[in-house]
Amino acid sequence: MFKRRVKRSFLRKLQEFFWPRSGWRRSMWYMLHRLARLPGTAYSIACGFACGAAISFTPFVGLHFIIGGIWAWTMRANIIASAIGTAVGNPWSFPFIWIWIYKLGLWMGVGAGGREADELDFGSRFGEMLGATLNLDFAYLYDTAWPVWWPMFVGSLPTAVVAWFVFYWPLKIAVGTYQRRRLQQRMKNLEKA
């Protein structure tokens, strides 16, 4: 009943993943409408999204959903909005985020053996960390991963706080306005009926 008449090919799906058929602007508006229609107050939705977005600026790759959900739960925010907010950290933005938080950590005085962010391959570094963690090879983690991970963690703390406020305030205003207008429209429709 709800299936497409003409199935999309794999290449078409891949193309629409990188460039939505309706365009980025319409896709963002759609996401805002979906976000604003989540159950909860403007605070709950905005705070949840901001928690997820802020957590995506940390080096805890693979744990963003869980940590963002726990953080949203402690702040009595919407956990689903938190999961949506973690989409701020995605394959396109992670390289910029990781380089930023690594360089900020170095600037804050946390050393990493003199390595520059340009020399590091963050993707393989996180893969090596995961493999070493699964094999319980803590010596390898301490020798190779820790000098990179620690500056990233330290640099992510102020970045996450700033990101939380950057996403919270505009989203709270937007969701509050959307919810008020939607309620007013419903009241008008009830009066007409």
N, C-alpha and C positions, 0 to 999 in steps of 0.2 A: 504494500500500500504506500509506504513512504520511500520506496527505492527510486533511484534514478531511472529514467527511460533508457538513456544511453550511458553505459558504464564508462567511467574515466579510465584511461590507460595509466600505467605506472608513471610514465613520463609527464603526463598531464597533472597527476597528483603531486609529483615532485615540483613541477613548475609552479603550481598554486601554493605549495608550501613556502616557496621562496618569494613569490610575488602573487598575492591573492588576486583572484579574478575580479573582485569588486574594488580592488585598490586598498592601499594601506589606511587611508583616511576612513573609509567606510568600515573597514575591519576594526579599527580602533573605536569608532562610535558604537559598533555592535557590541564590542567587549565592555564598553562603559555601560550600555543599557543592560547587558546581562549581569554586570556587577551590581548596578543600582537596584536591580530587581531581586537580589538575594534577600532572604529574610533577615531583618535586624535594623537597628538604627543606623544613622549616618556615621556615628562614632564607631560602631561595631564593624561595619563594612570597611571604612577607611583605615581603621586601626589594624584590622586583619590583613588587608592588602599591604599596608606599610610594613607590617612585621615580616611578611613573606618577601617583600622587595628588599628590605634591609638585610635579611638573612642571606639573600642571594649575593651579597657583597662580601661574604665570608668564604674562607677556603674549605669549608665543610662540604665539599662536593659529594652528592649522594645522600646527604642528610638534610638538605634544605627543607623538604616537605615536613619532615619530622620536627626539626628544631623550630621552624616557622609556626607549625601547628601548636607546639607546646608554648611558644612565646605568646601566640594569639590567645590560647586558652588561659594563660595566667593573667592576661590583660582584659579578659572577658570580651574578646573580639570574635569575629566570625572566622572560623577555621577554614571554611571553603574559600573565603576571600584571601586568606593567607596562602592557600595552595595556588590560587590564581596569581598572586603577587610574586611567587617564586619564579614566574615566567620572565621576570625582568632579567634574571640571570639565565642566559640561553647561549647556544653555541656561537652566536654572533657577538654577544657582549662579553662573554667570559674572558677572551684574551685581553681586552681593554681593562676589565675589572682586575684581573690578576696582576697585570703589569702595574696598574695604578696602586693597588694595595701593597704590592711588594716594594715599589719605590717609596711609597709613603712610610712603610715600616723601616726601610733603610734610612730615610731622612729623619725619622724619629729616634735614630740611634741604635737600632737593633741590627747588629752586623750579620753578614751572611758570607763571610769568607771572601769579600771583595768581588763577588760575581755581579755582573750587570744583568738587568732583566732581559736585554736583547739576546744574551747568550743562553738563556734558559729555555728549555722546551717544556712548558708547563703541562701539556697533555701527557707526554711520556713520563714526566715526573710524578703526576698524580696516579698514573697506571702503575708505576714502580712502587709507590706508597701503598696502593691497594694490595698488590701482590705480596709485599713484605708483611703487611698487616695480616693477610690471610695465612701466611706461612709462619706467623709469629716471629719474624726475624727483626727483633727490636734493635739489634746492633746496627743493621743496615739502615733502619729508619733513623736512628740517632745520627749516624755518620753522613748520610746523604740527603734525607728528606727534611730533617729538623732545621738545618741552616737556611732552607728556603721557606719552609712552612711557617716558622716562627715570625719572621718579618712580615709575612703575608697576614698572619693572624693579628699581630699588633697593628698593622696598617688598616686592617678591616674594621677594627673597633670604632674609631672616629668616623670612618666612612659610612658604616652601618647606621650610626646615630644620625648623621646628616641626611642619609638617604631616607630614613624613617620620617623625618620632618618634611623633607621635600615631597614625599608621596602622600603623607597624611593630610596636610592642610588643604591642598587643592582638591584632593579627592573627597574630603569631608564636605567641603563647600559644594562640589559638583553633585555628590550623591544626595545631600540634603535638599538642594534646589530641585533635583529630579524627583525626589520622593514627594516634596510639597506640590509640585505641578501635577504629578500623577494623581495625588489625592484630590486636588481641586478639580481635575478633569472627571474623576469618578463621581464627585459630589454633583457636578453639573449634569452628568449623565443620569444620575438618580433623580434629580429634580425634574428633568425632561420626561422621565418615564413615569 
